[in-house]
Amino acid sequence: MLVVLHLAVIAGLSSLAHAIPAPDGQVETRAELRLIKTSEADPGVWVTEDEKISKYRAKNINFIDITDIKDPDTLNRLNGSPAARIQAAAAVVYPTSVSHQTQANGFIANANTSGPMSWLKTLSDFYNRYYRSSYGTQSSTWLFNQVKSIAASNAAITVSQFTHSYAQPSIIARIPGTSPNLVIVGAHFDSTGGTSTARGPGAVDNGSGVVVILEALRVLASAKFAPKNTMEFHFYSGEEGGLLGSADVWRSYRSAGKSVFAFVNTDMAGFSPSGKISVYNDYADTGLTAYVRRIVTAYIGPWTQDTCGYGCSDHASAYSNGFPAAYVCDEPDATSDPYIHSPND
């Protein structure tokens, strides 16, 4: 049900970008090196935090920061070991058809774009949301308070911060179900403009994905929806630094032995010349991906597909930790927004 509403709201969004003067900002100046991988075969290279952005992210070269990843199974998956390509600990059989459509359509009817447009303006008005800058911390605080405000419609919902080694906490909203099994949607909220100090509005990447799941949360909270399976909304920090926030969260979930039925990642939902949702193929669970496509077909219509490569977004963190993940985006890579990771997004 959550995935249905989540995908339906995507179709109504458009991108915003706002240019504002550059205020004085502070960026952490720690000089330690970080180990990053750009492919399964890449043994890794040590780089500075600034080099991660200027030499890789600004050139749209995907990478994963593996400095703090110690679990051998996770590392084996990141290295592409065939034996490590296992299913999630709790094997999930997904429905072969879409059900509960009357209830879903009622939720969809209550979704609108006024809130998302306002939230997106606020997010993109931060000079940037770089995870090591003071703006990154400020944006996390604003988003935490916004999620709490939205969730307040249902006293059962809890909202918490997930802290990291850097000063931009991730945020988790939880709608408790009668089962501890988890259905999760997520989006990263940090941004970059191509360097650690550049203007980075991040309207499409990924303010658009953030406001999609915020609107889904608002609709479900207002309806006081009580699910069977526990639902979570994840807002990740540090994605542009190599999937840092999601890696910490999913490492924690693996360590805690949490049962996750599905994780759907939304990274970019505001630029779609095709007018179709794109459901990506790689580093994702095949069964969940097929089910997401059934949902898109039932509620929106035709979809597109593509592969996004190694470490392209936060679903890779869930997948490498052994959890079923899927990735929805606004467009195939070749026709996606050309302004991401720049001051023009």
HELIX and SHEET records of a PDB file:
HELIX    1   1 LEU A    2  ILE A   10  1                                   9    
HELIX    2   2 GLU A   49  GLU A   51  1                                   3    
HELIX    3   3 LYS A   52  TYR A   56  3                                   5    
HELIX    4   4 ARG A   57  LYS A   59  5                                   3    
HELIX    5   5 PRO A   72  LEU A   78  1                                   7    
HELIX    6   6 PRO A   82  ALA A   84  5                                   3    
HELIX    7   7 GLN A  101  ALA A  109  1                                   9    
HELIX    8   8 SER A  114  ASP A  125  1                                  12    
HELIX    9   9 SER A  134  ALA A  151  1                                  18    
HELIX   10  10 ALA A  203  SER A  208  3                                   6    
HELIX   11  11 GLY A  209  SER A  222  1                                  14    
HELIX   12  12 GLU A  239  GLY A  241  5                                   3    
HELIX   13  13 LEU A  244  ALA A  256  1                                  13    
HELIX   14  14 THR A  286  TYR A  299  1                                  14    
HELIX   15  15 HIS A  315  SER A  320  1                                   6    
HELIX   16  16 ASP A  333  THR A  335  5                                   3    
SHEET    1   A 3 VAL A  45  VAL A  47  0                                        
SHEET    2   A 3 ARG A  34  LYS A  37 -1                                        
SHEET    3   A 3 ILE A  64  ASP A  65 -1                                        
SHEET    1   B 7 THR A 158  PHE A 162  0                                        
SHEET    2   B 7 SER A 170  ILE A 175 -1                                        
SHEET    3   B 7 ASN A 229  TYR A 236 -1                                        
SHEET    4   B 7 SER A 179  HIS A 188  1                                        
SHEET    5   B 7 VAL A 260  THR A 266  1                                        
SHEET    6   B 7 ALA A 325  CYS A 329  1                                        
SHEET    7   B 7 SER A 278  VAL A 279 -1                                        
END                                                                             
